[in-house]
C-alpha cells in the first residue's frame, strides 16, 4: 500500500504580516541613519560657539523678521540650532563683467544681505565642532528658520563663545 502524502499548505497569517512590517520599518530606519549620518538623541554639549550665517539676497520687507532672541531651528530637520544673538544688514551687490570687460558691481535695490549670529551648543570631536551630529565648516550651507524668518545661507564664521558649557 502506498502511503498518501498530505498536501501541506503554507498559510499567510497575521504574525507573518507583523514580522514583515517590523522588518520594513527597521530597514527604513537603517537607511535614514546611514544617509543622514546623524547622531540619534541628545548629545552632551562640550562648548558654545557663535556661528555667523550670511543670507543673500533677502527682500528688504523680510529682513527685519530675523530678530535677536529668537530660537533658530534647522529648516530641513527641525533640530534646534540655538538662539539668535545678533542681526545685521548690508546692501546686496551683484558682481559681473561690464561690456568693456571690466569687473562691475551693481547694487540691487530692494534687496539686502542679512548676517545672523547664532549661539549654539556643540560637541567637540577630533575634526572640529559638531552641531546636531553634523560637522560645522566655513562655507557650508545651512537652512535656518525662526517663527517669522527662514532662509538658506552660508556659514562665514565660527568662533568659540566666552562662556563654556558645563
Buried (B, 14 or more C-beta within 10 A) or exposed (E): EEEEEEEEEEEEEEEEEEEEEEEEEEEEEEEEEEEEEBEEEEBEBBBBBBBBBBBBBBEBEBBBBBEEEBEBBBBEBEEBBBBBBEBBBEEBBEEEEEEEEEEEEEEEEEBBBBBBBBBBBBBEEEEEBBBBBBEBEEEEEBBBBBEEBBBEBBBEEBEEBEEEEE
